[in-house]
């Protein structure tokens, strides 16, 4: 059970890059905008992260061009809050 009131930061090993949880949001881009990460650090009391899915065309030269980025949340309500607060406006944007 998560600690009540704890904000999960990038420094915590249990959140961030390559972390996948029950509630995924397809960001329709090949990267995650920094605004999304900042929002999670300031607002999430449950675990969160982002991960990538490749389209099978990845190579060492262009690996990032052929991937799809997802934000992921342990808590469904936080996923919805993220989506409404910054997810929609960042859909299709990459860093």
C-alpha positions in Angstrom: 0.0 0.0 0.0 1.4 3.5 -0.9 2.3 5.9 1.7 -0.4 8.5 2.1 0.6 11.9 0.9 4.0 10.8 -0.5 4.9 12.4 -3.8 6.8 10.0 -6.0 9.9 11.7 -7.6 12.3 10.6 -10.3 14.9 9.9 -7.6 12.7 7.0 -6.4 13.7 3.7 -8.0 10.0 2.5 -8.2 8.9 5.2 -10.6 10.0 6.8 -13.9 11.6 5.4 -17.0 10.6 1.9 -18.1 8.1 1.5 -15.3 4.7 0.0 -16.4 1.6 -0.2 -14.2 -2.0 -1.1 -14.6 -3.2 2.1 -16.4 -1.4 3.1 -19.6 -2.0 6.2 -21.7 -0.8 6.1 -25.3 0.8 9.5 -25.9 0.7 9.0 -29.7 4.4 10.1 -30.0 7.8 8.6 -29.8 8.9 10.5 -26.7 7.6 12.0 -23.4 7.5 15.7 -22.9 9.1 17.0 -19.7 5.9 18.7 -18.7 4.3 15.3 -18.3 7.1 14.1 -15.9 7.0 17.4 -13.9 3.2 17.0 -13.5 3.6 13.5 -12.1 6.4 14.5 -9.7 4.2 17.3 -8.3 0.8 15.5 -8.3 1.1 11.7 -8.0 0.8 9.9 -4.7 0.9 6.5 -6.4 3.5 5.0 -8.6 3.9 6.3 -12.2 6.2 5.9 -15.1 6.7 5.8 -18.8 7.7 3.1 -21.2 8.1 2.5 -25.0 6.8 0.0 -27.5 8.7 -0.5 -30.7 7.2 -1.2 -34.1 9.7 -3.8 -35.0 11.8 -1.5 -37.1 14.3 -0.3 -34.5 17.9 0.0 -35.4 20.9 1.6 -33.6 20.7 4.6 -35.9 17.0 5.5 -35.6 15.7 3.6 -32.5 13.6 6.5 -31.2 11.8 7.2 -34.5 10.1 3.8 -34.4 8.7 3.6 -30.9 5.4 4.6 -29.3 5.5 6.3 -25.8 3.2 5.5 -23.0 2.6 7.1 -19.6 1.7 4.5 -17.0 0.0 4.8 -13.6 -0.7 2.6 -10.6 -3.9 4.5 -9.8 -6.7 4.9 -12.2 -7.9 8.3 -10.8 -4.4 9.7 -11.1 -4.2 8.5 -14.7 -7.4 10.4 -15.4 -6.2 13.5 -13.6 -3.0 13.4 -15.6 -4.9 12.9 -18.9 -7.1 15.9 -18.3 -4.4 18.2 -16.8 -1.5 17.7 -19.3 -2.0 14.5 -21.2 -4.4 15.8 -23.9 -2.3 18.9 -24.5 0.9 16.8 -24.9 -0.6 14.1 -27.1 1.5 13.9 -30.2 4.4 16.0 -28.8 7.9 14.6 -28.3 10.8 16.0 -26.4 
